[in-house]
Amino acid sequence: MQDLPNLFLIGPMGAGKSTIGRLLAAELARPFYDSDHAIQDRCGADIPWIFDVEGEQGFRLREIHMIDELTRLSPVVVATGGGAVLREENRRALRERGTVVYLLTTVDQQLKRTAKDRNRPLLQCANREQVLNDMFAQRDPLYRATSDIAVRTDRRSPRAVVNEILRRVHRLVDPLEPSSSPHSAGPLNHNKVSQ
């Protein structure tokens, strides 16, 4: 599995990018980075504080620099923040420097997974469901346009998702590789999602 490219995980908050990224990295025996955590470590401050002091614009500028830095490392697994795809610089770096995996989940699952999380500034509002729906409408086309494969994570164990990602990425690298899974359907067009 060492011949696989860098793996970059994108998708909405609560999709499981960090959990799945750590498992993927362990399976591949390569370093794992979470771009949001890396920004916090670099700044010595948490994301809500950065949003309070610098605004979302300031955070996005930090994110551009961090994603550029992390995607230049190899071989790595990187989980990005949910809004990373909003900037063309990030989309280009991700596409050009590895295989991009879009982790999909439903808004219902996002609400459950982020219910007690106070580290998400964009969800500190009265109507979290509406915010998540609006984000999905804006960001889903960008996730799809940036990704090489898309995998659903709701109602599935992280291990099952990791196994599917590895099968699908192997098929992208070597389309003639035998498959033992009905989900390993070769290179995926950006609008096709495994169920």
QUIHU-V550499 format. One line per field, one symbol per residue. burial: # if it has 16 or more other ideal C-beta (glycine too) atoms within 10 Angstrom, else .. A space follows every 50 residues. Layout:
burial=???
This chain:
burial=...##############.#######..#.#.#########..#..##..# #.......##.###.##..##...#############..##.###.#### #######.##..##.....####....#..##..##..##.###.##### ####......############...........#...#.#...#.
